[in-house]
Amino acid sequence: MNKEELLEQLESVANFMRGMQFDPRIPVDTKEALRERTMQIDDIVEENLMG
């Protein structure tokens, strides 16, 4: 797997986690953790796309 494919997979995971934030069965504190981790993944992907 090359760098581009890895970044695409990370983006896919982040999008999946974003979607989970809308599931009413998931507790609010878990949704907040998902949101924070999603933002971290987004930052990693962005940094690697630019550099």
NORMO-V42891 format. One record per helix or strand of 2 or more residues. SS is the DSSP state (H for helix, E for strand). FROM is the first residue (numbers start at 1). TO is the last residue. If there is no record, write none. Layout:
ss-><SS;SS>
from-><FROM;FROM>
to-><TO;TO>
This chain:
ss-><H;H>
from-><3;28>
to-><20;50>
